[in-house]
Amino acid sequence: MSTSSHSTVSADNGHAESSKFHIFVQLAMILAVITGVEIVLIYLPLVKWLIVSSLVILSVVKFMLVIFVFMHLKWDKLFCTILFFIGLIIASCTVAALMAIFSAEESIPLKAQEIYAEKAALAK
């Protein structure tokens, strides 16, 4: 009696692992298709803001798919998912603050600044 119940439990567990494997393979295919769309999108003659915003949206979608499935957040407790997103928000705010502090004008190399200044002086 206990032997049959033990074999049933292991068979169910094997089925659960098999279904997760299929989910992983399907997600890998979806990620490959999204990556292909991103590569094609770069070479299309579209407005720059449309390309950049589309690439950002596709990257966010890929990121969310990866963290929820490959990092097992889909099967974890809600508390673990909340902790992950708290860290993600802190990291995003840190990157945004650093980008605001070091703006594009201030990140130009000194040699390039001299060249731009010379060109501006010649243009006047």
C-alpha positions as CSV (number, residue, x, y, z in Angstrom):
1,M,0.0,0.0,0.0
2,S,2.7,2.5,0.9
3,T,4.8,1.4,-2.2
4,S,2.0,2.4,-4.6
5,S,1.4,5.8,-2.9
6,H,5.2,6.4,-3.0
7,S,5.4,5.7,-6.7
8,T,2.4,8.0,-7.3
9,V,4.0,10.9,-5.5
10,S,7.3,10.5,-7.4
11,A,5.4,10.3,-10.7
12,D,3.6,13.5,-9.9
13,N,6.8,15.2,-8.9
14,G,8.4,14.1,-12.2
15,H,5.4,15.5,-14.1
16,A,5.8,18.9,-12.3
17,E,9.5,19.0,-13.2
18,S,8.6,18.1,-16.8
19,S,6.1,20.9,-17.0
20,K,8.6,23.4,-15.6
21,F,11.1,22.3,-18.2
22,H,8.6,22.9,-21.0
23,I,7.9,26.4,-19.5
24,F,11.6,27.1,-19.5
25,V,12.0,26.0,-23.1
26,Q,8.9,28.0,-24.2
27,L,10.2,31.1,-22.4
28,A,13.7,30.7,-24.1
29,M,11.9,30.7,-27.5
30,I,9.9,33.8,-26.6
31,L,13.1,35.5,-25.5
32,A,14.8,34.6,-28.7
33,V,11.9,36.0,-30.7
34,I,11.9,39.3,-28.7
35,T,15.7,39.5,-29.2
36,G,15.2,39.0,-33.0
37,V,12.6,41.8,-33.0
38,E,15.0,44.1,-31.2
39,I,17.8,43.4,-33.7
40,V,15.5,44.1,-36.7
41,L,14.1,47.2,-35.0
42,I,17.6,48.7,-34.8
43,Y,18.0,48.6,-38.6
44,L,14.5,50.0,-39.5
45,P,14.4,53.6,-40.7
46,L,12.2,54.9,-37.9
47,V,12.4,57.9,-35.7
48,K,15.0,57.6,-33.0
49,W,12.7,58.1,-30.1
50,L,10.4,55.4,-31.3
51,I,13.2,52.9,-31.7
52,V,14.6,53.7,-28.3
53,S,11.3,53.6,-26.5
54,S,10.4,50.3,-28.2
55,L,13.8,48.8,-27.2
56,V,13.3,49.9,-23.6
57,I,9.8,48.4,-23.5
58,L,11.0,45.1,-25.0
59,S,13.9,45.0,-22.6
60,V,11.6,45.5,-19.7
61,V,9.3,42.7,-20.9
62,K,12.3,40.4,-21.3
63,F,13.6,41.3,-17.8
64,M,10.2,40.6,-16.2
65,L,9.9,37.3,-17.9
66,V,13.4,36.2,-16.9
67,I,13.0,37.3,-13.2
68,F,9.6,35.7,-12.8
69,V,10.4,32.4,-14.4
70,F,14.1,31.7,-14.4
71,M,14.6,33.3,-11.0
72,H,11.6,31.3,-9.7
73,L,9.8,34.4,-8.4
74,K,6.6,32.9,-10.0
75,W,6.8,30.0,-7.5
76,D,8.3,31.8,-4.5
77,K,6.4,33.4,-1.7
78,L,5.1,37.0,-2.2
79,F,7.5,38.3,0.5
80,C,10.6,37.2,-1.5
81,T,9.2,38.9,-4.6
82,I,8.6,42.1,-2.7
83,L,12.1,42.0,-1.3
84,F,13.5,41.6,-4.9
85,F,11.5,44.6,-6.2
86,I,12.6,46.8,-3.2
87,G,16.2,46.2,-4.2
88,L,15.4,46.8,-7.9
89,I,13.7,50.1,-7.0
90,I,16.7,51.2,-4.9
91,A,19.1,50.3,-7.7
92,S,17.0,52.1,-10.3
93,C,16.8,55.2,-8.2
94,T,20.6,55.1,-7.7
95,V,21.2,54.9,-11.4
96,A,18.7,57.7,-12.1
97,A,20.5,59.9,-9.5
98,L,23.9,59.2,-10.9
99,M,22.6,60.0,-14.4
100,A,21.2,63.3,-13.1
101,I,24.5,64.2,-11.3
102,F,26.7,63.4,-14.3
103,S,24.8,64.8,-17.2
104,A,25.8,64.4,-20.8
105,E,27.5,67.7,-21.1
106,E,29.8,67.0,-18.2
107,S,30.8,63.6,-19.5
108,I,32.4,64.9,-22.7
109,P,36.2,64.3,-22.6
110,L,38.3,67.4,-22.2
111,K,40.0,66.9,-25.6
112,A,36.6,66.9,-27.3
113,Q,35.5,70.0,-25.4
114,E,38.6,71.8,-26.8
115,I,37.7,70.7,-30.3
116,Y,34.1,71.8,-29.9
117,A,35.2,75.2,-28.6
118,E,37.6,75.7,-31.5
119,K,34.8,74.8,-34.0
120,A,32.4,77.2,-32.3
121,A,35.1,80.0,-32.4
122,L,35.7,79.4,-36.1
123,A,32.0,79.5,-36.9
124,K,31.6,83.0,-35.3
